[in-house]
Amino acid sequence: MAIEKLVTVGKKQCELIHLDVELQEQRVYATADFLHTFGAPYRVRACVCTAALDCNLAGIPCKWAYNAPDVDRF
Ligand code: SF4
């Protein structure tokens, strides 16, 4: 079994949309019986900005909106 959690790893006011946003990791934590297959306490399944959907739909290029891998605005 595994447990999933959203963990905030960064906060900022994004100058492009003038909002406070967070960078969140979707972490999968291994329970004791599966720890040996993970090899670490958790794995990061995804990392995304809380405004990613809006920025993606608006066409704002950003790595954290999954539309511009080379543009890191965090
Ligand atoms: S997805 Fe990128 S551009 Fe959009 S608010 Fe987050 S950091 Fe800013």
Boltz pocket constraint, residues with backbone or C-beta under 6 A from the ligand:
constraints:
  - pocket:
      binder: B
      contacts: [[A, 14], [A, 15], [A, 16], [A, 17], [A, 21], [A, 49], [A, 50], [A, 51], [A, 52], [A, 55], [A, 60], [A, 61], [A, 62], [A, 63], [A, 64], [A, 65], [A, 73], [A, 74]]
      max_distance: 6.0
